[in-house]
């Protein structure tokens, strides 16, 4: 037992060996990976760590062969570049198997390619190679199997050779002749493509290995009967799109013993011409001008299995046109002008699998006999199908009758093998019980695009137990829910036979465009719920509705309460802000009043200090007089109270309420003020002169103090009256001109001003002068007074003293 355990447990030496081995393996892989990364050229993609090791430089606009290529590369793609020369250094790529140099600017190959001893595929398509001799080094590639030279301006392949080449593509070159020496340099060639060349003549080419030849889209015209006899093992010949091709005449036919596939599509042939091709199995004669098939025309082609005669002009089939084709498996006669098919035309083709008669003008297929498993009669003019249609088709599995004009299937179809029946895009209006009762193996029924309006009774399909797919879309269904309900239950029963969303109602108008399920939902699905369940559902819905309504009401109340609280809070904040603003305003007013009280009043010039008329500056600082200065030249001699009444006292001047003025529209200019001051000075000068003259005439002596008695106290400054724009006469706008006042208006204004105790200088002067003229006999003329020094102050007269007392 101990020995066994020792053998099972690895020793430390073995563990070390394994670790060293893993380390060496990892180092080797890392070295290869690092080497692969370092040897990848710029602009290229390298995949050297995968199989096969590949480097791709396609479409990188390279002008030179890339350097530093890894020697391990197996597939190298340099296509779609501007490389014009291949260096001799390419021979070191000994592992290279596939080299793609297509769509470059090469004109030749290096003189030696011996180093590429593993190269199997070489593509030189789309270059500028004009002479095949410049490709002589291809003979050194002993393993080359595929060579692509298409889209090169080569006129021939003389001088080109390779003993192992099997596939050669020389399509779309300038080759004009395919002669007997064309394939001498390729002894093992099997596939040759000369398509899209200017090839006009094929003169007995020789090759024992060629099996596939493509001469499509050339200019071939007449082929002799022995044209391809030199190609002894040729199996497939493709000559599509040679519009002037003729290879079959009355007594001369194209001959070959081993040719199996012939494709002469779109060659404008008027007959098949397959008589001397006994081994032929596939004949593609599509898109030609064949209009008749004589009796037993294919009798010598017993090996034929596929015949393509579609898109020709065949208008009639004889009952023995296909006689002898016992191995025929596929026959395509679509897109011809057939109007009638004899019932025994295909009787001998026992191996037939597909018979395509679509896109013709066939009207009747009664008693058609064929062993085909698939029959395509679509896009014809068939109007009637009865029980005898499928009687002589014992192996039929699929029948396509779509795109016809079938209105009814009288008597029903009968076939024990039919599995797929296609009746789409016909004119079926109603389904009968007998229609499909004779099809026990029916698995798929397509009724798309007919004129069915009523649902199919499930009893119609009671004899079709294998039915899995029933297509009923694109029909003008009338959605009578009670009538459609059995059909609906049948369709959704497992396995589901159709997609219910494709069944669309067309009538009545209120459900037009709706699916069956949507249109009949209330009627069909309410049966799934018992009354009690419906009651409980109504109860639950009512409870849910009440809960939702109650929640909504509570939410509204809460929202209103929240809004009310927010509004109250906002109002309280606004009141607090208003109180704060009021408090701040009061504080500011108090502060302003204190500042005004604390300010030292500016000294003003009192009128009593003046002996002569004041200057403009002195008049500005003088208090306003209740009466005009024009009344200072006279005074009442009766008593001092009259003088005080005329001039007004200082106390009256202080408490008199100043009359309201209009808001000034424009500030008076300094020139207007100066002119007014000059007029005032001039008026005072004239008054002074008049007083002097009057005093001399009357001979009354006056003391200087009497003039001071007439002046108001200096406590109230006289402010100059600033007129508004309407008072100024300098404005030119008629809108600013003021009409002269009427006498009644002047009288009213004097009365109001006399009662208010305030007046302007001019108005008081006019008013006082008028009074003085009436009482000039009782007045005292004041003589001209000399001006006292401004610093001194003389006491008021006895009249003022008496008045003060």
GIURTA-V645479 format. One record per backbone hydrogen bond with DSSP energy under -1.0 kcal/mol. CO is the residue of the C=O (numbers start at 1). NH is the residue of the N-H. Records with the same first field share a line. If there is no record, write none. Layout:
CO=NH, NH
This chain:
1=5
2=6
3=7
4=8
5=9
11=15
12=16
13=17
14=18
15=19
16=20
17=21
18=22
19=23
20=24
21=25
22=26
23=27
24=28
25=29
26=30
27=31
28=32
29=33
30=34
31=35
32=36
33=37
34=38
35=39
41=44
45=56
47=54
53=74, 75
54=47
55=77
56=45
62=82
70=73
74=97, 98
75=55
76=100
77=57
79=59
83=105
87=90
88=91
89=92
90=93
92=94
93=96
97=120, 121
98=76
99=123
100=78
102=80
106=128
113=116
115=117
116=119
120=145, 146
121=99
122=148
123=101
125=103
131=134
132=135
133=136
134=109
135=138
136=139
137=140
138=141
140=142
141=144
145=166, 167
146=122
147=169
148=124
150=126
152=154
154=174
157=160
166=190, 191
167=147
168=193
169=149
171=151
176=200
178=203
181=184
183=186
185=162
186=189
190=211, 212
191=168
192=214
193=170
195=172
199=219
201=178
211=235, 236
212=192
213=238
214=194
216=196
221=246
224=227
225=255
226=229
230=207, 232
231=234
235=260, 261
236=213
237=263
238=215
240=217
242=245
246=223
252=249
260=281, 282
261=237
262=284
263=239
265=241
269=289
274=277
276=256
277=280
281=305, 306
282=262
283=308
284=264
286=266
290=313
291=315
294=297
296=299
298=301
301=304
305=329, 330
306=283
307=332
308=285
310=287
314=337
318=321
320=296, 323
322=325
324=326
329=353, 354
330=307
331=356
332=309
334=311
338=361
339=363
342=345
343=369
344=347
348=350
353=374
354=331
355=376
356=333
358=335
362=381
365=368
373=397, 398
374=355
375=400
376=357
378=359
382=405
383=407
386=389
390=393
392=370
397=419, 420
398=375
399=422
400=377
402=379
406=427
419=443, 444
420=399
421=446
422=401
424=403
428=451
435=413
436=439
438=415
439=442
443=468, 469
444=421
445=471
446=423
448=425
453=478
457=460
458=461
459=462
461=464
464=467
469=445
471=447
473=449
475=477
477=506, 507
478=480
480=484
481=485
484=488
485=489
486=490
487=491
488=492
491=497
497=470
499=502
500=503
503=516
505=513
507=479
508=511
511=514
514=505
515=519
516=520
520=524
521=525
526=529
530=534
531=535
532=536
533=537
534=538
535=539
536=540
537=541
538=542
539=543
540=544
541=545
542=546
543=547
544=548
545=549
546=550
547=551
548=552
549=553
550=554
551=555
552=556
553=557
554=558
555=559
556=560
557=561
558=562
559=563
560=564
561=565
562=566
563=567
564=568
565=569
566=570
567=571
568=572
569=573
570=574
571=575
572=576
573=577
574=578
575=579
576=580
577=581
578=582
579=583
580=584
581=585
582=586
583=587
584=588
585=589
586=590
587=591
588=592
589=593
590=594
591=595
592=596
593=597
594=598
595=599
606=609
607=610
615=619
616=620
617=621
622=718
623=718
628=631
629=632
633=782
635=780
640=644
641=645
642=646
643=647
644=648
649=653
650=654
651=655
652=656
669=673
670=674
671=675
672=676
673=677
674=678
675=679
676=680
677=681
678=682
679=683
680=684
681=685
682=686
683=687
684=688
685=689
686=690
687=691
688=692
689=693
690=694
691=695
692=696
693=697
694=698
695=699
703=706
704=708
705=709
716=623
717=623, 624
724=727, 728
733=736
742=746
743=747
744=748
745=749
746=750
747=751
748=752
749=753
750=754
751=755
752=756
753=757
760=764
761=765
762=766
763=767
764=768
765=769
766=770
767=771
768=772
769=773
770=774
771=775
778=637
797=801
798=802
799=803
800=804
801=805
